[in-house]
Amino acid sequence: MSPASPKIASGFHGGGGGIKTDEEGTKGIPTGCMCGALAAGILVLSILYGRTAPVGPRFGCISHLAAHLHKRFAEELGGKCCAMLRPFFQKMDKENSCNFVYQKGAELAVEVALSAPQIVVECKVPRSIQKLFNRTC
């Protein structure tokens, strides 16, 4: 991935543009419902498995993988909405952060990326992660 990748995903926190409302950064306003960790996971899956042209099947490989990630995220974290998850997980963290959510979201995205052919037969593992795929199978 290019160095621009973190820049592309950085606006997803707080449900897509969450802001802090105090100087310590302990209070904030989640601006959207989808957790930024989930949105970033979908972005990574899209980089790996997304369409390469504007034409083609609308509900191909990436649509199924993104839906599967939504399902796994909700199962593991109890929901997908930032406004619901943030207060709960920030209370668990001494730094009032969502580090656990970010870590779990990344783990789930990797899980889905590496099991894509088992989730949807038409998904072909990209060469960029083929070596990782071969090590885990």
N, C-alpha and C positions, 0 to 999 in steps of 0.2 A: 504494500500500500504506500501511496505517496505521502509526503509530509502534510499535504492538504487535508488528508482524511480526518484527523482530529478537529480541524477547523470546521469541516462540514458538519460534524456531529455535535459540536459544542453548544448549539442553540437548543438542543433537545431537553436539557435538564429542566426540572420543574414543570414538566408537561409541555415544554416548548416555549421557553422564554421566562421561566420562573425568576423572580427578583427577590432580593433581600429587602427587608423593611426596617432593619436596625443596623447600627454600626458593627455589632459583633457577628452579624450574619446568622443569628439563631432563629429569627423569624423571617418568613418569606411568604410570597404569594405564588402558589402554583397556578400557572395560566392556562393549563389544559388538563385534560383528563388522562391521556396516555402518559405513562411513566417514561421519562427520558431514556432510561436504561433499555426499555423495550423498544422505543423508537430507534435508538442507536443500533440495537441488535438487528432490527429489520433493515436498517441501512447497510450494515455489513453483509447480511444475507443477499441484499440486492446487488451489492458490488460483486459478490461471488456468483450468484445464480440469476441475476436479473436479465431482462431482455436486452439485446444488443441493437435492436432496431425498433422503430415506433410501430411497425406492423408485426403481426403474428398473433399467436393465441393470447387472449386477454387474461385468461385464468390458467396460466402455465405453472411451471415449477415454482417460481418465486411466490406466487399467490398462495400456494399450498404450504410452502415453508413458513411464510409470514403468519398464516393462520395457525399453524402448528406451534410456532413460537408464542403467539398470544395465549394459546391453551396451556402450554407448559409454564409460562410466566405466571398465569393466574393460579395454576395448581400449586406451584412452589411458594409464591409470595402472598397468596390470599386475595389477589386482585390485580388490576392493571392501571388503576387511576392514581395519578400522582397525589391528588388532593386527599386521597384516602391512605395511601401507603406512607407518604412523607411524615406525617405526625407520629405514626406508630413506630417506624424504624428510626427516626431521629431520637426518640426517647430511649431507644436501646443503645445508642452510640454516645460515648462520652464527649465527642466533638460535635454532636448534633448534626451529623452528616447522614447521607444515604449510602455510605460505603458498602454496607452489606448488600443493598439492592443492586448497586453497580456491579459488584463482584458476581452475584447470583445471575444477573442479567447477562453478563459476559459468558459465564459458564454455560448457560442455556443456549445462547446464540452459537457457541462452539459446538455444543452437543447436536443442535439441529443441522449446522453446516456439515458436520462429519457424518451424520446419519441420513443426509438428504436422499441418497438412492433407495434407502429402506423406507423412507416416508413417502416418496413419490418416485416411481420407477423411472420416469422420463428425466429426472434430475441427474445430470452427469457431473461428477466431481471435477472442478476446474483444476488445471495443471498446477496452479499456484498453491493449492493445498493437497495435492495428490500424495506427496510424501508423508504428510501428517496422517492422511486417511489410511495409507498402507500400514503405518505403525500402530494405529488403534484397532485395526480389524484383525 
